[in-house]
Amino acid sequence: MINRYGPYKRYKQVFGVTSHSNPDKEHTVVITDKGEWQCSCPAWIFHTPRKPCKHIQEAMKDQVVQAFTPKPITPKVEKVLNRFAAIEV
Ligand SMILES: [Zn+2]
């Protein structure tokens, strides 16, 4: 299950990918203004070199869907997005 949010600050696209192990949990996947993909899951954050995790791959597949209605960004998602800035190098 993938939620599509609209653009947010320097993120061109924001996705919410439901966790497979815990359906109540959602991983935040973004495309930055530089066209880079990022995910909030530990697999992506701690893996070096960074490679697309399964959430990014899912969002990439979903991205080809043309028509969608963006959902408003929730405070929870916003919190995750603001945290991305801290892990970027
Ligand atoms: Zn991920």
PDB file of the backbone (N, CA, C, O) and the ligand in Angstrom, with CONECT records:
HET     ZN  A 101       1
ATOM      1  N   MET A   1       0.853  -1.196   0.000  1.00  0.00           N
ATOM      2  CA  MET A   1       0.000   0.000   0.000  1.00  0.00           C
ATOM      3  C   MET A   1       0.890   1.248   0.000  1.00  0.00           C
ATOM      4  O   MET A   1       1.807   1.381   0.810  1.00  0.00           O
ATOM      5  N   ILE A   2       0.593   2.141  -0.919  1.00  0.00           N
ATOM      6  CA  ILE A   2       1.400   3.350  -1.027  1.00  0.00           C
ATOM      7  C   ILE A   2       0.503   4.591  -0.983  1.00  0.00           C
ATOM      8  O   ILE A   2      -0.458   4.707  -1.744  1.00  0.00           O
ATOM      9  N   ASN A   3       0.829   5.491  -0.095  1.00  0.00           N
ATOM     10  CA  ASN A   3       0.152   6.784  -0.066  1.00  0.00           C
ATOM     11  C   ASN A   3       0.980   7.775  -0.858  1.00  0.00           C
ATOM     12  O   ASN A   3       2.208   7.772  -0.784  1.00  0.00           O
ATOM     13  N   ARG A   4       0.307   8.617  -1.609  1.00  0.00           N
ATOM     14  CA  ARG A   4       1.023   9.642  -2.363  1.00  0.00           C
ATOM     15  C   ARG A   4       0.710  10.994  -1.753  1.00  0.00           C
ATOM     16  O   ARG A   4      -0.448  11.398  -1.643  1.00  0.00           O
ATOM     17  N   TYR A   5       1.769  11.682  -1.359  1.00  0.00           N
ATOM     18  CA  TYR A   5       1.599  13.037  -0.875  1.00  0.00           C
ATOM     19  C   TYR A   5       2.125  13.986  -1.944  1.00  0.00           C
ATOM     20  O   TYR A   5       2.821  13.561  -2.867  1.00  0.00           O
ATOM     21  N   GLY A   6       1.808  15.221  -1.828  1.00  0.00           N
ATOM     22  CA  GLY A   6       2.291  16.203  -2.807  1.00  0.00           C
ATOM     23  C   GLY A   6       3.730  16.568  -2.520  1.00  0.00           C
ATOM     24  O   GLY A   6       4.355  15.977  -1.640  1.00  0.00           O
ATOM     25  N   PRO A   7       4.271  17.540  -3.256  1.00  0.00           N
ATOM     26  CA  PRO A   7       5.625  18.012  -2.988  1.00  0.00           C
ATOM     27  C   PRO A   7       5.699  18.698  -1.633  1.00  0.00           C
ATOM     28  O   PRO A   7       4.705  19.236  -1.145  1.00  0.00           O
ATOM     29  N   TYR A   8       6.879  18.677  -1.029  1.00  0.00           N
ATOM     30  CA  TYR A   8       7.060  19.329   0.261  1.00  0.00           C
ATOM     31  C   TYR A   8       8.447  19.934   0.311  1.00  0.00           C
ATOM     32  O   TYR A   8       9.446  19.222   0.211  1.00  0.00           O
ATOM     33  N   LYS A   9       8.511  21.249   0.464  1.00  0.00           N
ATOM     34  CA  LYS A   9       9.788  21.964   0.480  1.00  0.00           C
ATOM     35  C   LYS A   9      10.678  21.493  -0.673  1.00  0.00           C
ATOM     36  O   LYS A   9      10.292  21.619  -1.835  1.00  0.00           O
ATOM     37  N   ARG A  10      11.866  20.950  -0.369  1.00  0.00           N
ATOM     38  CA  ARG A  10      12.755  20.582  -1.476  1.00  0.00           C
ATOM     39  C   ARG A  10      12.548  19.149  -1.959  1.00  0.00           C
ATOM     40  O   ARG A  10      13.360  18.612  -2.712  1.00  0.00           O
ATOM     41  N   TYR A  11      11.462  18.544  -1.519  1.00  0.00           N
ATOM     42  CA  TYR A  11      11.150  17.208  -2.008  1.00  0.00           C
ATOM     43  C   TYR A  11      10.092  17.297  -3.095  1.00  0.00           C
ATOM     44  O   TYR A  11       8.994  17.817  -2.895  1.00  0.00           O
ATOM     45  N   LYS A  12      10.467  16.765  -4.258  1.00  0.00           N
ATOM     46  CA  LYS A  12       9.568  16.837  -5.392  1.00  0.00           C
ATOM     47  C   LYS A  12       8.368  15.922  -5.212  1.00  0.00           C
ATOM     48  O   LYS A  12       7.262  16.204  -5.672  1.00  0.00           O
ATOM     49  N   GLN A  13       8.628  14.821  -4.526  1.00  0.00           N
ATOM     50  CA  GLN A  13       7.590  13.818  -4.380  1.00  0.00           C
ATOM     51  C   GLN A  13       7.746  13.123  -3.036  1.00  0.00           C
ATOM     52  O   GLN A  13       8.860  12.819  -2.610  1.00  0.00           O
ATOM     53  N   VAL A  14       6.636  12.878  -2.378  1.00  0.00           N
ATOM     54  CA  VAL A  14       6.666  12.206  -1.081  1.00  0.00           C
ATOM     55  C   VAL A  14       5.709  11.021  -1.118  1.00  0.00           C
ATOM     56  O   VAL A  14       4.540  11.151  -1.482  1.00  0.00           O
ATOM     57  N   PHE A  15       6.235   9.869  -0.734  1.00  0.00           N
ATOM     58  CA  PHE A  15       5.440   8.645  -0.705  1.00  0.00           C
ATOM     59  C   PHE A  15       5.397   8.097   0.715  1.00  0.00           C
ATOM     60  O   PHE A  15       6.335   8.278   1.490  1.00  0.00           O
ATOM     61  N   GLY A  16       4.317   7.436   1.041  1.00  0.00           N
ATOM     62  CA  GLY A  16       4.243   6.688   2.294  1.00  0.00           C
ATOM     63  C   GLY A  16       4.047   5.228   1.953  1.00  0.00           C
ATOM     64  O   GLY A  16       2.992   4.832   1.458  1.00  0.00           O
ATOM     65  N   VAL A  17       5.084   4.415   2.223  1.00  0.00           N
ATOM     66  CA  VAL A  17       5.011   2.997   1.882  1.00  0.00           C
ATOM     67  C   VAL A  17       4.760   2.189   3.150  1.00  0.00           C
ATOM     68  O   VAL A  17       5.559   2.225   4.086  1.00  0.00           O
ATOM     69  N   THR A  18       3.665   1.474   3.175  1.00  0.00           N
ATOM     70  CA  THR A  18       3.304   0.693   4.349  1.00  0.00           C
ATOM     71  C   THR A  18       4.329  -0.412   4.594  1.00  0.00           C
ATOM     72  O   THR A  18       4.745  -1.108   3.668  1.00  0.00           O
ATOM     73  N   SER A  19       4.721  -0.558   5.844  1.00  0.00           N
ATOM     74  CA  SER A  19       5.681  -1.589   6.228  1.00  0.00           C
ATOM     75  C   SER A  19       5.067  -2.976   6.045  1.00  0.00           C
ATOM     76  O   SER A  19       3.887  -3.184   6.325  1.00  0.00           O
ATOM     77  N   HIS A  20       5.881  -3.920   5.572  1.00  0.00           N
ATOM     78  CA  HIS A  20       5.381  -5.278   5.369  1.00  0.00           C
ATOM     79  C   HIS A  20       5.262  -6.016   6.687  1.00  0.00           C
ATOM     80  O   HIS A  20       4.351  -6.821   6.880  1.00  0.00           O
ATOM     81  N   SER A  21       6.177  -5.742   7.583  1.00  0.00           N
ATOM     82  CA  SER A  21       6.171  -6.444   8.863  1.00  0.00           C
ATOM     83  C   SER A  21       5.141  -5.854   9.825  1.00  0.00           C
ATOM     84  O   SER A  21       4.622  -6.558  10.691  1.00  0.00           O
ATOM     85  N   ASN A  22       4.850  -4.573   9.675  1.00  0.00           N
ATOM     86  CA  ASN A  22       3.892  -3.916  10.561  1.00  0.00           C
ATOM     87  C   ASN A  22       3.019  -2.950   9.757  1.00  0.00           C
ATOM     88  O   ASN A  22       3.425  -1.821   9.480  1.00  0.00           O
ATOM     89  N   PRO A  23       1.815  -3.403   9.385  1.00  0.00           N
ATOM     90  CA  PRO A  23       0.949  -2.593   8.523  1.00  0.00           C
ATOM     91  C   PRO A  23       0.555  -1.251   9.133  1.00  0.00           C
ATOM     92  O   PRO A  23       0.085  -0.363   8.421  1.00  0.00           O
ATOM     93  N   ASP A  24       0.740  -1.094  10.441  1.00  0.00           N
ATOM     94  CA  ASP A  24       0.414   0.187  11.069  1.00  0.00           C
ATOM     95  C   ASP A  24       1.521   1.216  10.831  1.00  0.00           C
ATOM     96  O   ASP A  24       1.345   2.413  11.058  1.00  0.00           O
ATOM     97  N   LYS A  25       2.671   0.708  10.366  1.00  0.00           N
ATOM     98  CA  LYS A  25       3.820   1.566  10.198  1.00  0.00           C
ATOM     99  C   LYS A  25       3.985   1.955   8.739  1.00  0.00           C
ATOM    100  O   LYS A  25       3.742   1.154   7.836  1.00  0.00           O
ATOM    101  N   GLU A  26       4.398   3.187   8.523  1.00  0.00           N
ATOM    102  CA  GLU A  26       4.592   3.669   7.170  1.00  0.00           C
ATOM    103  C   GLU A  26       6.002   4.239   7.030  1.00  0.00           C
ATOM    104  O   GLU A  26       6.439   5.049   7.847  1.00  0.00           O
ATOM    105  N   HIS A  27       6.705   3.806   5.984  1.00  0.00           N
ATOM    106  CA  HIS A  27       8.022   4.375   5.717  1.00  0.00           C
ATOM    107  C   HIS A  27       7.867   5.525   4.737  1.00  0.00           C
ATOM    108  O   HIS A  27       7.094   5.440   3.782  1.00  0.00           O
ATOM    109  N   THR A  28       8.593   6.582   4.976  1.00  0.00           N
ATOM    110  CA  THR A  28       8.505   7.750   4.108  1.00  0.00           C
ATOM    111  C   THR A  28       9.598   7.698   3.053  1.00  0.00           C
ATOM    112  O   THR A  28      10.785   7.642   3.372  1.00  0.00           O
ATOM    113  N   VAL A  29       9.188   7.719   1.806  1.00  0.00           N
ATOM    114  CA  VAL A  29      10.124   7.706   0.675  1.00  0.00           C
ATOM    115  C   VAL A  29       9.975   9.026  -0.067  1.00  0.00           C
ATOM    116  O   VAL A  29       8.860   9.480  -0.322  1.00  0.00           O
ATOM    117  N   VAL A  30      11.108   9.643  -0.414  1.00  0.00           N
ATOM    118  CA  VAL A  30      11.047  10.933  -1.105  1.00  0.00           C
ATOM    119  C   VAL A  30      11.936  10.951  -2.344  1.00  0.00           C
ATOM    120  O   VAL A  30      12.893  10.185  -2.458  1.00  0.00           O
ATOM    121  N   ILE A  31      11.595  11.840  -3.260  1.00  0.00           N
ATOM    122  CA  ILE A  31      12.509  12.202  -4.342  1.00  0.00           C
ATOM    123  C   ILE A  31      12.907  13.645  -4.073  1.00  0.00           C
ATOM    124  O   ILE A  31      12.050  14.525  -3.993  1.00  0.00           O
ATOM    125  N   THR A  32      14.208  13.888  -3.934  1.00  0.00           N
ATOM    126  CA  THR A  32      14.670  15.247  -3.646  1.00  0.00           C
ATOM    127  C   THR A  32      14.657  16.085  -4.923  1.00  0.00           C
ATOM    128  O   THR A  32      14.434  15.572  -6.020  1.00  0.00           O
ATOM    129  N   ASP A  33      14.899  17.383  -4.756  1.00  0.00           N
ATOM    130  CA  ASP A  33      14.933  18.265  -5.926  1.00  0.00           C
ATOM    131  C   ASP A  33      16.092  17.919  -6.857  1.00  0.00           C
ATOM    132  O   ASP A  33      16.124  18.352  -8.009  1.00  0.00           O
ATOM    133  N   LYS A  34      17.060  17.122  -6.340  1.00  0.00           N
ATOM    134  CA  LYS A  34      18.170  16.680  -7.186  1.00  0.00           C
ATOM    135  C   LYS A  34      17.851  15.351  -7.854  1.00  0.00           C
ATOM    136  O   LYS A  34      18.675  14.803  -8.586  1.00  0.00           O
ATOM    137  N   GLY A  35      16.660  14.839  -7.601  1.00  0.00           N
ATOM    138  CA  GLY A  35      16.257  13.579  -8.207  1.00  0.00           C
ATOM    139  C   GLY A  35      16.749  12.356  -7.450  1.00  0.00           C
ATOM    140  O   GLY A  35      16.712  11.243  -7.975  1.00  0.00           O
ATOM    141  N   GLU A  36      17.210  12.554  -6.219  1.00  0.00           N
ATOM    142  CA  GLU A  36      17.686  11.424  -5.421  1.00  0.00           C
ATOM    143  C   GLU A  36      16.551  10.830  -4.602  1.00  0.00           C
ATOM    144  O   GLU A  36      15.672  11.537  -4.110  1.00  0.00           O
ATOM    145  N   TRP A  37      16.599   9.512  -4.474  1.00  0.00           N
ATOM    146  CA  TRP A  37      15.586   8.811  -3.684  1.00  0.00           C
ATOM    147  C   TRP A  37      16.108   8.590  -2.274  1.00  0.00           C
ATOM    148  O   TRP A  37      17.276   8.256  -2.074  1.00  0.00           O
ATOM    149  N   GLN A  38      15.238   8.779  -1.313  1.00  0.00           N
ATOM    150  CA  GLN A  38      15.610   8.528   0.073  1.00  0.00           C
ATOM    151  C   GLN A  38      14.476   7.803   0.768  1.00  0.00           C
ATOM    152  O   GLN A  38      13.310   7.954   0.402  1.00  0.00           O
ATOM    153  N   CYS A  39      14.829   7.003   1.788  1.00  0.00           N
ATOM    154  CA  CYS A  39      13.803   6.302   2.559  1.00  0.00           C
ATOM    155  C   CYS A  39      14.116   6.456   4.042  1.00  0.00           C
ATOM    156  O   CYS A  39      15.275   6.594   4.433  1.00  0.00           O
ATOM    157  N   SER A  40      13.083   6.433   4.850  1.00  0.00           N
ATOM    158  CA  SER A  40      13.259   6.631   6.291  1.00  0.00           C
ATOM    159  C   SER A  40      13.561   5.331   7.024  1.00  0.00           C
ATOM    160  O   SER A  40      13.762   5.353   8.238  1.00  0.00           O
ATOM    161  N   CYS A  41      13.600   4.192   6.321  1.00  0.00           N
ATOM    162  CA  CYS A  41      13.805   2.922   7.017  1.00  0.00           C
ATOM    163  C   CYS A  41      15.279   2.715   7.380  1.00  0.00           C
ATOM    164  O   CYS A  41      16.158   3.260   6.713  1.00  0.00           O
ATOM    165  N   PRO A  42      15.556   1.938   8.424  1.00  0.00           N
ATOM    166  CA  PRO A  42      16.945   1.695   8.845  1.00  0.00           C
ATOM    167  C   PRO A  42      17.783   1.032   7.753  1.00  0.00           C
ATOM    168  O   PRO A  42      18.980   1.293   7.637  1.00  0.00           O
ATOM    169  N   ALA A  43      17.149   0.175   6.953  1.00  0.00           N
ATOM    170  CA  ALA A  43      17.886  -0.524   5.895  1.00  0.00           C
ATOM    171  C   ALA A  43      18.525   0.474   4.939  1.00  0.00           C
ATOM    172  O   ALA A  43      19.640   0.271   4.459  1.00  0.00           O
ATOM    173  N   TRP A  44      17.807   1.541   4.675  1.00  0.00           N
ATOM    174  CA  TRP A  44      18.358   2.544   3.755  1.00  0.00           C
ATOM    175  C   TRP A  44      19.342   3.459   4.480  1.00  0.00           C
ATOM    176  O   TRP A  44      20.414   3.766   3.959  1.00  0.00           O
ATOM    177  N   ILE A  45      18.980   3.881   5.653  1.00  0.00           N
ATOM    178  CA  ILE A  45      19.799   4.861   6.373  1.00  0.00           C
ATOM    179  C   ILE A  45      21.169   4.294   6.736  1.00  0.00           C
ATOM    180  O   ILE A  45      22.176   4.997   6.652  1.00  0.00           O
ATOM    181  N   PHE A  46      21.207   3.028   7.137  1.00  0.00           N
ATOM    182  CA  PHE A  46      22.468   2.469   7.640  1.00  0.00           C
ATOM    183  C   PHE A  46      23.249   1.670   6.611  1.00  0.00           C
ATOM    184  O   PHE A  46      24.346   1.197   6.907  1.00  0.00           O
ATOM    185  N   HIS A  47      22.711   1.509   5.416  1.00  0.00           N
ATOM    186  CA  HIS A  47      23.422   0.731   4.410  1.00  0.00           C
ATOM    187  C   HIS A  47      24.348   1.628   3.602  1.00  0.00           C
ATOM    188  O   HIS A  47      23.909   2.601   2.989  1.00  0.00           O
ATOM    189  N   THR A  48      25.641   1.289   3.607  1.00  0.00           N
ATOM    190  CA  THR A  48      26.569   2.041   2.756  1.00  0.00           C
ATOM    191  C   THR A  48      27.287   1.086   1.820  1.00  0.00           C
ATOM    192  O   THR A  48      27.680   0.012   2.275  1.00  0.00           O
ATOM    193  N   PRO A  49      27.487   1.398   0.545  1.00  0.00           N
ATOM    194  CA  PRO A  49      26.864   2.566  -0.081  1.00  0.00           C
ATOM    195  C   PRO A  49      25.348   2.420  -0.131  1.00  0.00           C
ATOM    196  O   PRO A  49      24.814   1.311  -0.126  1.00  0.00           O
ATOM    197  N   ARG A  50      24.670   3.557  -0.178  1.00  0.00           N
ATOM    198  CA  ARG A  50      23.215   3.539  -0.193  1.00  0.00           C
ATOM    199  C   ARG A  50      22.703   2.872  -1.458  1.00  0.00           C
ATOM    200  O   ARG A  50      23.183   3.138  -2.560  1.00  0.00           O
ATOM    201  N   LYS A  51      21.733   2.012  -1.278  1.00  0.00           N
ATOM    202  CA  LYS A  51      21.094   1.391  -2.445  1.00  0.00           C
ATOM    203  C   LYS A  51      19.591   1.393  -2.212  1.00  0.00           C
ATOM    204  O   LYS A  51      19.133   1.394  -1.070  1.00  0.00           O
ATOM    205  N   PRO A  52      18.822   1.393  -3.302  1.00  0.00           N
ATOM    206  CA  PRO A  52      17.370   1.471  -3.142  1.00  0.00           C
ATOM    207  C   PRO A  52      16.838   0.300  -2.313  1.00  0.00           C
ATOM    208  O   PRO A  52      17.048  -0.859  -2.672  1.00  0.00           O
ATOM    209  N   CYS A  53      16.161   0.590  -1.225  1.00  0.00           N
ATOM    210  CA  CYS A  53      15.548  -0.455  -0.410  1.00  0.00           C
ATOM    211  C   CYS A  53      14.234  -0.867  -1.064  1.00  0.00           C
ATOM    212  O   CYS A  53      13.834  -0.315  -2.089  1.00  0.00           O
ATOM    213  N   LYS A  54      13.572  -1.843  -0.456  1.00  0.00           N
ATOM    214  CA  LYS A  54      12.337  -2.336  -1.091  1.00  0.00           C
ATOM    215  C   LYS A  54      11.243  -1.273  -1.131  1.00  0.00           C
ATOM    216  O   LYS A  54      10.380  -1.296  -2.007  1.00  0.00           O
ATOM    217  N   HIS A  55      11.283  -0.341  -0.179  1.00  0.00           N
ATOM    218  CA  HIS A  55      10.256   0.716  -0.186  1.00  0.00           C
ATOM    219  C   HIS A  55      10.463   1.667  -1.356  1.00  0.00           C
ATOM    220  O   HIS A  55       9.510   2.089  -2.011  1.00  0.00           O
ATOM    221  N   ILE A  56      11.737   1.997  -1.604  1.00  0.00           N
ATOM    222  CA  ILE A  56      12.049   2.869  -2.732  1.00  0.00           C
ATOM    223  C   ILE A  56      11.653   2.179  -4.040  1.00  0.00           C
ATOM    224  O   ILE A  56      11.090   2.797  -4.944  1.00  0.00           O
ATOM    225  N   GLN A  57      11.960   0.895  -4.116  1.00  0.00           N
ATOM    226  CA  GLN A  57      11.610   0.157  -5.332  1.00  0.00           C
ATOM    227  C   GLN A  57      10.099   0.144  -5.554  1.00  0.00           C
ATOM    228  O   GLN A  57       9.624   0.263  -6.684  1.00  0.00           O
ATOM    229  N   GLU A  58       9.356   0.000  -4.465  1.00  0.00           N
ATOM    230  CA  GLU A  58       7.893   0.021  -4.584  1.00  0.00           C
ATOM    231  C   GLU A  58       7.398   1.383  -5.041  1.00  0.00           C
ATOM    232  O   GLU A  58       6.521   1.487  -5.898  1.00  0.00           O
ATOM    233  N   ALA A  59       7.976   2.425  -4.454  1.00  0.00           N
ATOM    234  CA  ALA A  59       7.564   3.783  -4.810  1.00  0.00           C
ATOM    235  C   ALA A  59       7.925   4.088  -6.260  1.00  0.00           C
ATOM    236  O   ALA A  59       7.186   4.782  -6.959  1.00  0.00           O
ATOM    237  N   MET A  60       9.078   3.562  -6.712  1.00  0.00           N
ATOM    238  CA  MET A  60       9.495   3.763  -8.100  1.00  0.00           C
ATOM    239  C   MET A  60       8.470   3.164  -9.053  1.00  0.00           C
ATOM    240  O   MET A  60       8.142   3.747 -10.086  1.00  0.00           O
ATOM    241  N   LYS A  61       7.973   1.994  -8.686  1.00  0.00           N
ATOM    242  CA  LYS A  61       6.961   1.339  -9.518  1.00  0.00           C
ATOM    243  C   LYS A  61       5.678   2.154  -9.518  1.00  0.00           C
ATOM    244  O   LYS A  61       5.020   2.305 -10.548  1.00  0.00           O
ATOM    245  N   ASP A  62       5.333   2.676  -8.346  1.00  0.00           N
ATOM    246  CA  ASP A  62       4.086   3.418  -8.211  1.00  0.00           C
ATOM    247  C   ASP A  62       4.152   4.760  -8.921  1.00  0.00           C
ATOM    248  O   ASP A  62       3.129   5.318  -9.320  1.00  0.00           O
ATOM    249  N   GLN A  63       5.359   5.266  -9.073  1.00  0.00           N
ATOM    250  CA  GLN A  63       5.557   6.583  -9.651  1.00  0.00           C
ATOM    251  C   GLN A  63       5.047   6.667 -11.083  1.00  0.00           C
ATOM    252  O   GLN A  63       4.670   7.743 -11.548  1.00  0.00           O
ATOM    253  N   VAL A  64       5.035   5.534 -11.785  1.00  0.00           N
ATOM    254  CA  VAL A  64       4.612   5.548 -13.179  1.00  0.00           C
ATOM    255  C   VAL A  64       3.094   5.730 -13.315  1.00  0.00           C
ATOM    256  O   VAL A  64       2.593   6.050 -14.393  1.00  0.00           O
ATOM    257  N   VAL A  65       2.379   5.525 -12.219  1.00  0.00           N
ATOM    258  CA  VAL A  65       0.935   5.760 -12.251  1.00  0.00           C
ATOM    259  C   VAL A  65       0.703   7.247 -12.489  1.00  0.00           C
ATOM    260  O   VAL A  65       1.168   8.082 -11.713  1.00  0.00           O
ATOM    261  N   GLN A  66       0.001   7.571 -13.535  1.00  0.00           N
ATOM    262  CA  GLN A  66      -0.148   8.975 -13.942  1.00  0.00           C
ATOM    263  C   GLN A  66      -1.074   9.775 -13.034  1.00  0.00           C
ATOM    264  O   GLN A  66      -0.681  10.790 -12.459  1.00  0.00           O
ATOM    265  N   ALA A  67      -2.300   9.304 -12.918  1.00  0.00           N
ATOM    266  CA  ALA A  67      -3.283  10.096 -12.187  1.00  0.00           C
ATOM    267  C   ALA A  67      -3.329   9.700 -10.716  1.00  0.00           C
ATOM    268  O   ALA A  67      -3.513   8.530 -10.381  1.00  0.00           O
ATOM    269  N   PHE A  68      -3.160  10.678  -9.855  1.00  0.00           N
ATOM    270  CA  PHE A  68      -3.334  10.413  -8.437  1.00  0.00           C
ATOM    271  C   PHE A  68      -3.696  11.706  -7.732  1.00  0.00           C
ATOM    272  O   PHE A  68      -3.367  12.800  -8.191  1.00  0.00           O
ATOM    273  N   THR A  69      -4.362  11.561  -6.637  1.00  0.00           N
ATOM    274  CA  THR A  69      -4.710  12.735  -5.844  1.00  0.00           C
ATOM    275  C   THR A  69      -3.796  12.784  -4.635  1.00  0.00           C
ATOM    276  O   THR A  69      -3.846  11.891  -3.789  1.00  0.00           O
ATOM    277  N   PRO A  70      -2.957  13.815  -4.537  1.00  0.00           N
ATOM    278  CA  PRO A  70      -2.046  13.859  -3.395  1.00  0.00           C
ATOM    279  C   PRO A  70      -2.795  14.032  -2.083  1.00  0.00           C
ATOM    280  O   PRO A  70      -3.748  14.805  -1.993  1.00  0.00           O
ATOM    281  N   LYS A  71      -2.355  13.309  -1.082  1.00  0.00           N
ATOM    282  CA  LYS A  71      -2.919  13.471   0.249  1.00  0.00           C
ATOM    283  C   LYS A  71      -2.160  14.578   0.957  1.00  0.00           C
ATOM    284  O   LYS A  71      -0.974  14.781   0.698  1.00  0.00           O
ATOM    285  N   PRO A  72      -2.829  15.295   1.846  1.00  0.00           N
ATOM    286  CA  PRO A  72      -2.094  16.314   2.600  1.00  0.00           C
ATOM    287  C   PRO A  72      -1.050  15.664   3.490  1.00  0.00           C
ATOM    288  O   PRO A  72      -1.277  14.582   4.031  1.00  0.00           O
ATOM    289  N   ILE A  73       0.081  16.313   3.643  1.00  0.00           N
ATOM    290  CA  ILE A  73       1.159  15.791   4.474  1.00  0.00           C
ATOM    291  C   ILE A  73       0.755  15.871   5.943  1.00  0.00           C
ATOM    292  O   ILE A  73       0.386  16.934   6.443  1.00  0.00           O
ATOM    293  N   THR A  74       0.830  14.747   6.614  1.00  0.00           N
ATOM    294  CA  THR A  74       0.444  14.705   8.024  1.00  0.00           C
ATOM    295  C   THR A  74       1.608  15.193   8.884  1.00  0.00           C
ATOM    296  O   THR A  74       2.750  15.177   8.425  1.00  0.00           O
ATOM    297  N   PRO A  75       1.350  15.623  10.112  1.00  0.00           N
ATOM    298  CA  PRO A  75       2.434  16.064  10.998  1.00  0.00           C
ATOM    299  C   PRO A  75       3.477  14.968  11.195  1.00  0.00           C
ATOM    300  O   PRO A  75       4.666  15.253  11.336  1.00  0.00           O
ATOM    301  N   LYS A  76       3.027  13.715  11.204  1.00  0.00           N
ATOM    302  CA  LYS A  76       3.926  12.581  11.388  1.00  0.00           C
ATOM    303  C   LYS A  76       4.919  12.485  10.219  1.00  0.00           C
ATOM    304  O   LYS A  76       6.118  12.285  10.418  1.00  0.00           O
ATOM    305  N   VAL A  77       4.395  12.630   9.011  1.00  0.00           N
ATOM    306  CA  VAL A  77       5.246  12.567   7.821  1.00  0.00           C
ATOM    307  C   VAL A  77       6.189  13.769   7.797  1.00  0.00           C
ATOM    308  O   VAL A  77       7.361  13.647   7.440  1.00  0.00           O
ATOM    309  N   GLU A  78       5.665  14.912   8.176  1.00  0.00           N
ATOM    310  CA  GLU A  78       6.462  16.133   8.200  1.00  0.00           C
ATOM    311  C   GLU A  78       7.664  15.986   9.129  1.00  0.00           C
ATOM    312  O   GLU A  78       8.761  16.454   8.827  1.00  0.00           O
ATOM    313  N   LYS A  79       7.439  15.339  10.242  1.00  0.00           N
ATOM    314  CA  LYS A  79       8.501  15.100  11.223  1.00  0.00           C
ATOM    315  C   LYS A  79       9.620  14.252  10.603  1.00  0.00           C
ATOM    316  O   LYS A  79      10.805  14.532  10.783  1.00  0.00           O
ATOM    317  N   VAL A  80       9.215  13.213   9.874  1.00  0.00           N
ATOM    318  CA  VAL A  80      10.190  12.341   9.213  1.00  0.00           C
ATOM    319  C   VAL A  80      10.975  13.121   8.170  1.00  0.00           C
ATOM    320  O   VAL A  80      12.191  12.965   8.054  1.00  0.00           O
ATOM    321  N   LEU A  81      10.278  13.959   7.411  1.00  0.00           N
ATOM    322  CA  LEU A  81      10.930  14.729   6.351  1.00  0.00           C
ATOM    323  C   LEU A  81      11.964  15.679   6.930  1.00  0.00           C
ATOM    324  O   LEU A  81      13.051  15.846   6.377  1.00  0.00           O
ATOM    325  N   ASN A  82      11.619  16.292   8.036  1.00  0.00           N
ATOM    326  CA  ASN A  82      12.563  17.213   8.655  1.00  0.00           C
ATOM    327  C   ASN A  82      13.779  16.493   9.206  1.00  0.00           C
ATOM    328  O   ASN A  82      14.859  17.074   9.312  1.00  0.00           O
ATOM    329  N   ARG A  83      13.602  15.225   9.556  1.00  0.00           N
ATOM    330  CA  ARG A  83      14.705  14.429  10.082  1.00  0.00           C
ATOM    331  C   ARG A  83      15.677  14.014   8.980  1.00  0.00           C
ATOM    332  O   ARG A  83      16.853  13.767   9.247  1.00  0.00           O
ATOM    333  N   PHE A  84      15.186  13.938   7.743  1.00  0.00           N
ATOM    334  CA  PHE A  84      16.037  13.554   6.608  1.00  0.00           C
ATOM    335  C   PHE A  84      17.247  14.480   6.505  1.00  0.00           C
ATOM    336  O   PHE A  84      18.367  14.039   6.247  1.00  0.00           O
ATOM    337  N   ALA A  85      16.999  15.745   6.708  1.00  0.00           N
ATOM    338  CA  ALA A  85      18.057  16.735   6.566  1.00  0.00           C
ATOM    339  C   ALA A  85      19.254  16.395   7.448  1.00  0.00           C
ATOM    340  O   ALA A  85      20.395  16.679   7.082  1.00  0.00           O
ATOM    341  N   ALA A  86      19.005  15.794   8.595  1.00  0.00           N
ATOM    342  CA  ALA A  86      20.060  15.482   9.550  1.00  0.00           C
ATOM    343  C   ALA A  86      20.938  14.326   9.108  1.00  0.00           C
ATOM    344  O   ALA A  86      22.089  14.233   9.533  1.00  0.00           O
ATOM    345  N   ILE A  87      20.415  13.437   8.257  1.00  0.00           N
ATOM    346  CA  ILE A  87      21.211  12.258   7.885  1.00  0.00           C
ATOM    347  C   ILE A  87      21.904  12.456   6.543  1.00  0.00           C
ATOM    348  O   ILE A  87      22.673  11.600   6.105  1.00  0.00           O
ATOM    349  N   GLU A  88      21.634  13.571   5.898  1.00  0.00           N
ATOM    350  CA  GLU A  88      22.237  13.785   4.589  1.00  0.00           C
ATOM    351  C   GLU A  88      23.686  14.238   4.724  1.00  0.00           C
ATOM    352  O   GLU A  88      24.038  15.016   5.611  1.00  0.00           O
ATOM    353  N   VAL A  89      24.505  13.732   3.826  1.00  0.00           N
ATOM    354  CA  VAL A  89      25.924  14.125   3.873  1.00  0.00           C
ATOM    355  C   VAL A  89      26.355  14.753   2.548  1.00  0.00           C
ATOM    356  O   VAL A  89      27.512  15.145   2.398  1.00  0.00           O
TER     357      VAL A  89
HETATM  358 ZN    ZN A 101      13.085   1.702   2.956  1.00  0.00          ZN2+
END
